[in-house]
Amino acid sequence: MRRVPRSMTVAAVSSLAVVLAACGGGDGDDGGSSNGGGSATGGEIIVNGCNPENPLIPSNTAETCGGNIIDVSTSKLVHYNVEDAAPEMDIAESIETEDNQNFTVTLKSDYMFSDGTPVTANSFVDAWNYAAYAPNGYQGGYFFEPVAGFADLQCDPEGTVTDENADPCEEVPPAAEEMSGLQVVDDQTFTIQTTEKVSNLPVRLGYAAFAPLPEVFFEDPEAFGQKPVTAGPYMVEEFTQNQQIVLVKNPEYSGEFPGNPDRITFRIYTDEAAAFADAQAGEIDVIDNIPTDNLIDDAWLDSLGGRGTEREVGVIQMIGINPEVDESLENPDVRKAISMAIDRDTITEQIFAGASEPATGWVSPVVDGYAADQCGEACVYDPEAAKALLDEAGGYDGELTLTYNGDADHGPWTEAACNSIREALEIECTPSPTVDFATFLTALDGREVTGMFRQGWQMDYPSIENFLVPLYSEGAASNYYDYANPEFQQLTRDAAAAEDLDEANSLYQQAEALLAEDMRIIPLWYSTGRVGWSERVDGVEINAFGVPDYANITVSE
């Protein structure tokens, strides 16, 4: 989770009869994804990293620590352009549809996994079915919900099991193990049928959950996750928990987006300040998490000799609340009062040196369909109104905590947010760090976190839908708030089926506005992506997702 001028907008994709087709061949430069780093290849770079929550399986990775590794090492049907996240063909030769409900995917014939086996239609269909099969418990399974037959792979789809201690997969197991909407035609062709029209489906297919998996994965998924076989420009050579993850070039890679460095080492840090100190000392070559105390007057740039850049990216920071876990926060007016008590303007100015922008809704301004002021008065700092609303709601008893992952520099802003809440509402508020991001997410998954918790969302693909559906749809893996609103569900389904982009955006905006009624998710600010680098490297850029374009970095010595 991590600004260029507001004019930088992620490309919009409309629904056309032939959605995406491959452009001409060539290398990464011709593909439009290179960023001026030059053509030099070779050498090693060391970058800052963090502990993945899960083994490195694309469809079971829903956070950035593992996601950064997977994005460098895994090719998908679609590749997102570095500059604006526009979708480009990668493994797919074409993705065609006449009705936005029946899609034909044709693959390029020369793609190979790093173990020398070919990437075929079965590599996608088998992987998608495995991810969607509920007993496997994969976090990315929800992304296959639009595919026909997805419901048949779910446990107790009608919700007949009412005993909360019972395992629904044992009581009412899935009716099938394969989605009826996926069919293999031949080695290079498969079809996708959705239950309803999904106009932006091809845009989604560059997300990691849709990556192919080789046959060896199904023999031992757990072992695979420690040293995955991949189809991207890099492959994992070493995965040592709490220490490092090493990627080397995939000798079998034949795609259009090859990498420059021979070796990329993600050094795992649990202290952002330590990572930045190593960047200053030249011990690591790339850092994308800049401690907040280095943002004032661009001190971070000075300390790195001017070697840094920043841009607006598709990332938003929020505070989450789950009233199903913490009944003391079950009144929406209490949650709204908390939001109104947070002085976003002062925090972004003093903590982030004015770089981050106070959020007025739940969707990043970089995607088409963004609408300002969706949160309304609930996101406007008004301590008097906040206190009055809290009193009308019956007040709040006890101490309010704000939990965050302690391996990143969230301490200063969480303390500032708690101070603002404390002063406005006259209730005690205390930041509460966990050891690292993986521990934090595990606690959220287990519904073990009471009070408030820090949330950040980095877009998976360039669409307003991605800031809404994976986070706030009932049962979605990242819905840590247990938000469930039938009207929201229907509006987002109608938006996905809309053939006109303006109509789709309008429906998504209506769904977004509903979030203000419940306020389980408090928008804070839109983030700026920053990256600094050592004297050893050139061509460092941040993509539209807020991640350094590791593969296109060149080593200058």
Secondary structure, 3 states (H helix, E strand, C coil): CCCCCCCCCCCCCCCCCCCEECCCCCCCCCCCCCCCCCCCCCCEEEEEECCCCCCCCHHHCCCHHHHHHHHHHCCCCEEECCCCCCEEECCEEEEEECCCCEEEEEECCCCECCCCCECCHHHHHHHHHHHHCHHHCCHHHHHHCCECCHHHHCCCCCCCCCCCCCCHHHHCCCCCCCCCCEEEEECCEEEEEECCCCCCHHHHCCCHHHCCCCHHHHHCHHHHCCCCCCCCCEEEEEEECCCEEEEEECCCCCCCCCCCCCEEEEEECCCHHHHHHHHHCCCCCEECCCCHHHCHHHHHHHHCCCCEEEEEEEEEEEEEECCCCCHHHCCHHHHHHHHHCCCHHHHHHHCCCCCCEECCCCCCCCCCCCCCCCCHHHHCCCHHHHHHHHHHCCCCCCCEEEEEECCCCCHHHHHHHHHHHHHHHCCCEEEEEECCHHHHHHHHHCCCCCCEEEEEEECCCCCHHHHCHHHHCCCCCCCCCCCCCHHHHHHHHHHHHCCCHHHHHHHHHHHHHHHHHHCCEEEEEEEEEEEEECCCEECCCECCCCCECHHHCEECC
